[in-house]
């Protein structure tokens, strides 16, 4: 297929539109039912949202949806888990995924069962006790299981610190014998998969072949990324080697379902779904009439869908990003939870927030605007208004900015 010629701006605007980040969010829902429909629609459009327990403000999954949905409330996403409309499992990483996609993840479940088999057998008596209790009383939180025994959990480096029942729950969840069916605050609620997954989906998972599952997973990956290329180690959310990634992508190009996109200034092409080609052309045609300061300001969490490919960020947005949570404090440049700032179709900087829920106060440790960004009075006002709105959306009544670095190149 002949490559599509376009510009960086047109391609990133296509990406932003498909990821629900171009233009203002939909109007605030007028009812709980309408808000729920908005969350369901967003989850289906994004294909999944990544989960992370770190909560400088709120966990990643809630920040990602709040950036796209006016009036978003975490209880709505938790309700989708409870009501069998979503499940948590491994896609781009640990993610919340529409439950209708349960069957295509069967090869992942089989791989995880093989990986956890020995560890589960090593805790067999504890595992059996956990399963019996869940079958009899579930859904239950981890605190419902008592154990004096300590074992080496996933995050224990030297000493055995993890409660045996907690490790059993994690192993059983990874192997998909149980699943998370809700959350109460920081507490996850577990139940057995045989009861909490609809029977038709369980039967579909039992009968799906590996080739069909792989094909469906690849298509889901393409829809989630929208602008993709084969150097991504997570390509297709499957264990493909470099040559397998290229061959898989070429298959969809030959079938007319994916198309290469060439951009001036980039050596290697990106790819899009051919169904997006017309939308890309519309963005290309409209590009000349766009002003730089057009569009709303949003703050994106470190594991937002838009940020999954750091290479794509640099190529299309000219924005280098690294989450510094695991960087020693003295070596950080932008902060522990620095959130990229999206203004219209540009990533213009970062802000590092901390929410004090008791004081209902949001502290911005650092507000940084990139050196090449022309920080006009209008853009400044837009960022300030967005900060106030972000604070209110997450329960804060006041905001303070401790440090600003406008147009400066920072060093740790």
Residue pairs with C-beta under 8 A, 6 or more apart in sequence:
1 253
1 254
1 256
1 259
1 260
3 259
3 260
3 261
3 262
3 269
4 259
4 260
4 261
4 262
4 272
4 277
4 280
5 261
5 262
5 263
6 261
6 262
6 263
6 280
6 281
6 284
7 263
7 264
7 284
7 287
8 263
8 265
8 266
8 315
8 316
9 283
9 287
9 290
9 345
10 280
10 283
10 284
10 287
11 227
11 261
11 263
11 270
11 272
11 280
11 283
11 316
12 227
12 316
12 317
12 345
13 22
13 283
13 287
13 345
14 226
14 227
14 272
14 276
14 279
14 280
14 283
15 226
15 227
15 306
15 312
15 316
16 22
16 306
16 342
16 345
17 23
17 279
17 283
18 45
18 226
18 276
18 279
19 45
19 46
19 226
19 305
19 306
20 42
20 45
20 46
20 68
21 67
21 68
21 298
21 300
21 306
21 342
22 295
22 345
23 295
23 296
24 296
25 67
25 68
25 69
25 70
25 296
26 38
26 69
26 70
27 70
28 70
28 71
29 35
29 37
29 38
29 70
29 71
32 76
35 69
35 71
35 72
35 73
35 76
36 76
36 79
36 80
38 69
38 72
39 65
39 69
39 72
39 76
39 77
39 80
40 80
40 85
40 98
42 65
42 68
42 69
43 49
43 65
43 77
43 80
43 86
43 96
43 97
43 98
44 98
46 64
46 224
46 305
47 91
47 97
47 98
47 220
47 221
47 223
47 224
48 91
48 92
48 95
48 96
48 97
48 98
48 224
49 60
49 61
49 64
49 65
49 95
49 96
49 305
50 60
50 61
50 64
50 92
50 93
50 94
50 95
50 303
50 304
50 305
50 308
51 59
51 60
51 61
51 88
51 93
51 94
51 95
51 96
52 59
52 60
52 61
52 94
52 301
52 302
52 303
53 59
53 186
54 60
54 325
54 337
56 336
56 337
56 352
56 353
56 354
56 355
57 63
57 337
57 353
57 354
57 355
57 362
57 394
58 66
58 74
58 355
58 394
60 301
60 302
60 303
60 304
61 77
61 96
62 72
62 74
62 77
63 299
63 300
63 301
63 304
63 339
64 300
64 301
64 303
64 304
64 305
65 72
65 77
66 72
66 393
66 394
67 298
67 299
67 300
67 301
67 304
71 393
72 393
77 86
77 96
78 182
78 183
79 182
80 86
80 96
81 87
81 88
81 96
81 180
81 181
81 182
81 183
82 181
82 182
82 189
84 99
84 181
84 196
84 197
84 198
85 98
85 99
86 96
86 97
86 98
86 99
87 96
87 97
87 99
87 102
87 179
87 180
87 197
88 94
88 95
88 96
88 97
88 179
88 180
89 95
89 97
89 105
89 108
89 109
89 176
89 179
90 105
90 108
90 112
90 237
91 97
91 105
91 220
91 224
91 237
92 224
92 234
92 237
92 305
92 308
93 303
97 105
99 197
99 198
99 201
100 201
101 216
101 220
102 197
102 201
102 204
102 205
103 201
103 204
103 205
103 208
103 213
104 208
104 212
104 213
104 216
104 217
104 220
105 205
105 213
105 217
106 205
106 206
106 208
106 213
107 210
107 213
107 214
107 217
107 238
108 237
109 175
109 176
109 205
111 239
112 174
112 175
112 176
113 175
113 176
115 174
116 171
116 174
116 175
117 175
119 171
120 127
120 168
120 171
120 172
120 175
123 151
123 164
123 167
123 168
123 171
126 147
126 149
126 164
126 165
126 168
127 168
127 171
127 172
129 145
129 165
130 145
130 165
130 168
130 169
130 172
131 172
131 177
131 178
131 192
133 140
133 144
133 145
134 140
134 178
134 190
134 191
134 192
135 192
135 195
137 144
138 190
138 191
138 192
138 195
139 181
139 182
139 189
139 190
139 191
139 196
140 189
140 190
140 191
141 184
141 187
141 188
141 189
141 190
142 165
142 166
142 169
142 187
142 188
142 190
143 187
145 163
145 165
145 166
145 168
145 169
146 165
147 163
147 164
147 165
147 166
149 163
149 164
150 160
150 161
150 162
150 163
150 164
151 160
151 162
151 163
151 164
151 167
152 160
152 162
152 167
153 160
153 161
153 162
153 166
153 167
153 170
154 162
154 167
154 170
155 162
156 162
169 178
169 190
172 178
172 190
173 179
173 180
173 190
176 193
177 192
177 193
178 190
178 191
178 192
178 193
179 190
179 191
179 193
179 196
179 197
180 188
180 189
180 190
181 189
181 190
181 191
181 196
182 188
182 189
183 189
193 202
194 202
214 236
214 238
217 236
217 237
217 238
218 236
218 238
218 248
218 252
220 237
221 228
221 235
221 236
221 237
222 228
222 252
222 258
222 273
223 273
224 305
225 232
225 308
225 309
226 272
226 273
226 276
227 261
227 270
227 271
227 272
227 312
227 316
228 235
228 249
228 270
228 271
228 272
228 309
229 268
229 269
229 270
229 271
229 311
229 312
230 242
230 245
230 246
230 248
230 249
231 242
231 245
231 268
231 311
232 245
232 309
232 311
234 308
235 245
235 248
235 249
236 245
236 248
240 248
249 258
249 271
252 258
253 259
253 260
253 271
256 274
257 273
257 274
258 271
258 272
258 273
258 274
259 271
259 272
259 273
259 274
259 277
260 269
260 270
260 271
261 269
261 270
261 271
261 272
261 280
262 269
263 269
263 270
263 315
266 315
270 312
270 315
272 280
290 345
292 344
292 346
292 374
293 343
293 344
293 376
293 378
293 379
293 382
294 344
295 343
295 344
295 345
296 343
296 344
296 382
296 386
297 341
297 342
297 343
297 382
297 383
297 385
297 386
298 341
298 342
298 386
299 339
299 340
299 341
299 342
299 351
299 353
299 386
299 387
299 390
300 306
300 307
300 339
300 340
300 341
300 342
301 339
302 323
302 325
302 337
302 338
302 339
303 323
304 340
306 313
306 342
307 313
307 321
307 340
310 320
310 321
310 322
313 319
313 320
313 321
313 347
314 320
317 346
317 347
318 372
319 340
319 347
319 370
321 340
321 347
323 338
324 332
324 333
324 334
324 335
324 336
324 338
325 336
325 337
329 336
330 412
331 412
332 412
333 410
333 411
333 412
334 350
334 352
334 366
334 368
334 410
335 350
335 352
335 365
335 366
336 352
336 365
337 352
337 353
337 354
338 350
338 351
338 352
338 366
338 368
339 350
339 351
339 352
339 353
340 347
340 349
340 350
341 347
341 348
341 349
341 350
341 351
341 369
341 383
342 348
343 379
343 382
343 383
346 373
347 370
348 369
348 370
348 373
348 375
348 379
349 367
349 368
349 369
349 370
349 373
350 366
350 367
350 368
351 364
351 366
351 367
351 368
351 387
352 364
352 365
352 366
353 362
353 363
353 364
353 365
353 390
354 362
354 363
354 364
354 365
355 361
355 362
355 394
355 395
355 396
356 362
356 363
356 396
357 395
360 395
360 396
360 397
360 398
361 396
361 397
361 398
361 399
361 400
362 387
362 390
362 391
362 394
362 396
362 398
362 399
362 400
363 399
363 400
363 402
364 387
364 399
364 400
364 401
364 402
365 402
365 403
366 402
366 403
366 404
366 405
367 383
367 387
367 401
367 403
367 404
367 405
367 406
368 404
368 405
368 406
368 408
368 410
369 375
369 383
369 405
369 406
369 407
370 407
371 407
371 408
371 409
373 379
373 407
375 406
375 407
387 399
387 401
388 399
391 397
391 398
391 399
